[in-house]
Amino acid sequence: MKAFIDTGVWFGYLVRGDQYHSEATHLMLDLQTKGILLITPELVLSEIYVFPERS
């Protein structure tokens, strides 16, 4: 099984101060525990890289 992980989930997971950090962390850990392959396109990775600059 695979899961598409978009910018909002990654940002919530990586940024402790984000309002969705706890939910995103639980989601990511749950998916990893279940052995689900996380899919993230390069464009999403580039959005994550520049997102904090816009916040």
C-alpha positions, 0 to 999 in steps of 0.5 A, spaced: 500 500 500 502 507 498 500 513 501 501 520 497 503 525 502 502 532 500 505 539 503 501 540 509 502 533 512 510 534 511 510 541 514 505 539 520 510 533 521 516 537 521 515 544 524 513 543 531 510 550 532 505 548 527 498 547 529 497 540 526 504 538 528 501 533 533 496 530 528 501 530 522 506 526 527 501 521 529 499 520 522 506 519 519 508 514 525 502 510 524 503 509 516 510 508 517 508 502 523 503 499 518 509 499 512 505 503 508 510 506 502 510 514 503 510 517 496 512 525 495 513 528 488 519 533 487 514 539 486 512 537 493 519 537 496 520 544 493 514 547 496 516 544 503 523 547 502 520 554 500 514 554 505 517 557 511 520 563 507 513 565 506 510 564 513 
